[in-house]
């Protein structure tokens, strides 16, 4: 019996087809990909929140 799972992936400078291709090359059957949020600007580098002055 197959198990359906949902995951959220956060990526920097990647396009949806690139993500789909990488998952398929890893042997993962992709049923759908939905872009939930897109933020233009500074990329996250260290994972720490910015200090407010």
DOVEXSE-894088 format. One record per residue (C-alpha): residue number from 1; x, y, z. Coordinates in steps of 0.02 Angstrom, whole numbers, plus 50000, padded with zeros to 5 digits. Layout:
# DOVEXSE-894088
SITE   i    px    py    pz
SITE NUM     X     Y     Z
...
This chain:
# DOVEXSE-894088
SITE   i    px    py    pz
SITE   1 50000 50000 50000
SITE   2 50070 50171 49951
SITE   3 50078 50310 50078
SITE   4 50044 50488 50024
SITE   5 50150 50620 50112
SITE   6 50152 50810 50103
SITE   7 50312 50910 50128
SITE   8 50356 51093 50121
SITE   9 50524 51137 50043
SITE  10 50609 51306 50062
SITE  11 50738 51343 49928
SITE  12 50845 51490 49875
SITE  13 50868 51532 49691
SITE  14 50778 51376 49629
SITE  15 50638 51363 49504
SITE  16 50491 51244 49522
SITE  17 50547 51132 49375
SITE  18 50720 51116 49455
SITE  19 50643 51055 49618
SITE  20 50530 50932 49526
SITE  21 50674 50864 49422
SITE  22 50786 50841 49574
SITE  23 50650 50746 49668
SITE  24 50612 50635 49519
SITE  25 50798 50597 49494
SITE  26 50803 50543 49676
SITE  27 50665 50417 49638
SITE  28 50526 50517 49721
SITE  29 50359 50513 49631
SITE  30 50298 50694 49629
SITE  31 50108 50710 49623
SITE  32 50103 50900 49629
SITE  33 50203 51053 49678
SITE  34 50120 51213 49735
SITE  35 50213 51377 49758
SITE  36 50147 51447 49922
SITE  37 50254 51601 49948
SITE  38 50388 51694 49852
SITE  39 50494 51829 49932
SITE  40 50606 51939 49827
SITE  41 50759 52015 49906
SITE  42 50889 51963 50033
SITE  43 50915 51776 50049
SITE  44 50927 51692 50218
SITE  45 51108 51653 50256
SITE  46 51130 51605 50438
SITE  47 50952 51569 50496
SITE  48 50962 51701 50633
SITE  49 50831 51838 50643
SITE  50 50889 52014 50602
SITE  51 50917 52131 50749
SITE  52 50793 52274 50759
SITE  53 50872 52441 50807
